[in-house]
Amino acid sequence: MLSNRTKIIVAIIGTSLMMTFIVGIAYSISTGFAGFWGGLPFWIISLSVMSMALYDFWDECLRKKNQASK
């Protein structure tokens, strides 16, 4: 089992790498042949995926849970 500090550091690194990758793909699609309006659906999907990743980071690492239930 990882310590709480290690879990937070690893989660920050993983979440930031994933978000950088998704934003890079969305930017590439929007500035390429598809243009802004062609890339807009991907931006909407990307923002929803990134918000789910941030919620999972908060839920797993930062929210105070009842430790007796685990």
Secondary structure as UniProt FT lines:
FT   HELIX           4..31
FT   TURN            33..34
FT   HELIX           35..57
FT   HELIX           58..62
FT   HELIX           67..69
//
